[in-house]
């Protein structure tokens, strides 16, 4: 059986990076010779691109001498770092104790089905990324979700779907 490879959606000419690595120059200069620069460099890179592209790891390695395996180890250990682009709207579903006993799993499952993604994935249109998180600190509002900086509490599956559909509708206009 042969495995068919799927070409990326946008072709990048050989030798060119799909991301503008020059955007990192100021960040690298700021932290190049500072002790403990690994996490600030990764955080700054993610702030620039919304995630940490593979090419960024190589640039940081070349410019600072930090080891690729060390950078990748840190980036995959901490949940704050992304190695793939996130959606425009990040949905955080609280799965702490209070939300769990208030059936947040049913709400999460309903949203994942409606968005046709799995936990941590991004919709095909790049609009939503859904993540389960340990706790949002809004226990009195359980079950709760956050989309961006907006908190939605006392949810049921129907309400959560309505909120996501309203965001999608407003984005279409």
N, C-alpha and C positions, 0 to 999 in steps of 0.2 A: 504494500500500500504506500502510495506517495503522499507526502504532506504538501498541500498547496499553500504557499505563502501569500499572505494578503499584503499588497503594497500599501504604504501609508497614504492617508487621504491627500496630503500635499507633498509633492516631491521637492526635495531640497537638492540643489546642484552640488556635485561632489566638491568637498573642500569648504563648503559654506555651512554655517550653523543655522538651524531654524530659529534660534533665539539670538537676540542682539547682546552678545557677551560684553560689549563695551559699557553697558549699563552698570556692570559690576565694578568698574575701575575705581570709582571713588570709595566704594565699600571696602575693597581690598586694600587700598592705600591707607584707609583709616585703621585697619586691624592687622596689617601685614606683620608688624614686628611686636605686637602686643601678646603677652602671655595669656593663655586661656582664650584664644581668638576663635576657636572652632565653632562653638555654638553661636556667638554673635555673627560670624560669617554665614552660617547656614540660615539663621533667622533673617538676616538682611537680604540674602539671595531669595529666600521665599517671599519676602515682602516685595521685592522687585517683580518677580515673575508669577507669584501666586502659588508656586511649587518650586522644587529644586530640580531643574533639568539636568540630565546626565552631563551635558557639555559644561555646566557650571562646576560640577565636581572636578572635572579635568582642569578647568581654568584656575580654580582655587589651589589645586595641587601644584600646577606649574608656577603660580605666582607666589605661593607661601611655603611650599615644601611639605604641607600637611599630607599625610598618607591617605590615599584613596580608601583603603579598607577601614581606617579609623573614622573618616568622615561618613562613609556609608553605614558603618556600625552605629554611630550616634544618630544619624538621620532615620534609621529603621527602628532604633530602640525607643525614641521619644515620639509619642503620638502627635505632637504639635507639627511635625514635619511631614510634608507631602512630596511624593516622588512622581506624581502624575497631576495634571491640571485638575482643579476643582471647578465645580459649577459656579455660575454667577451667584446663586443663592445656596448657602450651606444650611441644610436642615439638621439640627442636632436634637436627637430624641433622647430624653433622659430615661435611663434604665436603673436609676437608684431605687432603693427599697420602697419609698413612698409611691413612686410612679409604677414600680413593678406590681405592687399589690392593687393598684388602681387600673390594671390591665393595659399598660402601655405597649406590651408586646403585640396585642391585637391591632392597635393603632399603627405601630411601626410596620407590621405585616401588610396592612391595608395600603399604606403609602408606598411601600416597596413594590407591591403588585401594580398599583396605579401608575407608578413612574417606570415600571419595567426595568428595575435595577436590583442589585443586591446591596447589602450594607457596605458603605464605604465607596460605592460606585457613583458615577456621574451619568446623568441622562444623556442620550445620544445628541440632543440639541445643545448640550452644555449649560443648561439652565439650572439644574438642581444636582446637588450632591447630598446624599443622606448618610448620616453617621449616628450610630448609637454611642452615647457617652455615659460614664458612670454616674454623674450627678451634676445637675445645673444649679443646685442650691435654692430651688424654689419649691420645697417640699409641700408647702401649704397650697400650692396650685396644682398638685399632682392630679392626673398625668400632664406633663408639660413638654413642650418643644420650643426651640428657638430657631428662628430663620433670620440670619444676619444678627442684628442687635435687638430684634423684636421677640418678646416672650409671649407664648400662648399657653394658657393653662386651663385646667378643668375640662380637658378635651375628651372627645369620643371620636371614633374613626370617621364619622360623617363630617364633623366639624373640621378635622385635620385636612381631609380631602378638599373641603370647600376653600380653606385658606390657600392651599397649594394651587387650586384651580384659579382663584382670584389673582394670584401672583402671575400665573402663566398668562391669563387674559390681559392683565395690565402690561405685560412685556410685549404682547402681540400688537398692542395699540401704539 
